[in-house]
């Protein structure tokens, strides 16, 4: 047996202990549990690239605002289900500052992270119109969103956009929407896991077809403005974060505090419902709830049933971060550009030892360096590579779990420490050497 940093038999025993029929389909949390258990049992440091968890300190402006709010005693008070006025006003202003879109404060609703935002969006969207009971995923995407669909008991369809960039997207998308069963479609931009960025041309196609087929668009902006090839961080000045909101009136934006502001621990974000969608009444919602518009049902029926509101103090934190960013005193993008610097270094090491970048082009330009990147190794399936790297103390997730049709892995840059570049190089050199034997 080839010598590897993690004992082969130990790794096999731990992996088999999870009873996974196909290790390549392991969830993010299962990969974390396996790598953490092996790290503890063997005493060998893992290079963790599986979890999309921020690896930078939380924004101090948010921490200070939350502490101040707690000291004033708001922890004993239920927050209004609509959200505190401050976060609604500042979210609306933030969207104007960095997307150049007008969303009224009433449609800016605090949620316990974008995951709750998408969950509630899926629930509400699939209840609007009889026969429109399916969510369409423009993949690859965040695996847990499909898990949400399974929990809800709804249906979904999906396609890998890898072969359908640019104008090719129109025919593929129209073929799916024309069936008439799609209630809403969802995608992330920048993309998790591939880190490509849909262009204005592609967003216009999505918006036009959504209008034609009366489909709601859920735009997941978890990695807000983190296309580091462009200078998107100056408030109220172009270039702005590209958005489908420029091309349709029926959209929902998911804006997370977790990545751009590194405020993941407090589970705070905003769902921004377009003005027209917020005030639209749907027959399905009227039949189910006795009345209401999309926005009021989303807040007072769905969100209320899910959590009865969002952390009171965290709303003050998010309001302060939105305000400081729009004021120009908190340059959040200059901080998170660290992820891009890490990705550039990591890609060089992987490609040096024979790996390839799966999603390497963003139409006619190289993919951006950012929070994620994708890797493959010649002759190896994604699941096979994922398991093999475990023996070298490197953990990542298979692209197959993200809806991608490509063979390879998603790697996250957030947990990489400075000393681990040399460690990664050492382990990949051994990996390449063993592959030659």
Buried (B, 14 or more C-beta within 10 A) or exposed (E): EEEBBBBEEBBEEBBEEEEBEEBBBBBBEBBBBBBEBBBEBBEBEBBBBBBBBBBEEBBEBBBEBBEBBBEEEBEEEEBBBBBBEBBBBBBBBBBBBBBBBEBBBBBBBBBBBBBBBBBBBBBBBBBBBEEBBBBBBBBBBBBBBBEBBEEBEBBBEBBBBBEBBEEEBBEBBBEBBEEEBBBBBBBBBBBBBBBBBBBEBBBBBBBBBBBEBBBBBBBBBBBBBBBBBBEBBBBEEEEBBBBBBBBBEBBBBBBBBBBBBBBBEBBBBBBBBBBEBBBBEBEBBBEBBEEBBBBBBBBBBBBEEBBEBBBBBBBBBBBBBBBBBBEEEBBBBEBBBBBBEBBBBBBEBBEEBEBEBBBBEBEEEEBBBBBBBBBBBEEBBBBBBBBBBBBBBBBBBBBBBBBBEBBBBBBBBBBBEEEBBEBBBEBBEBBBEBBEE
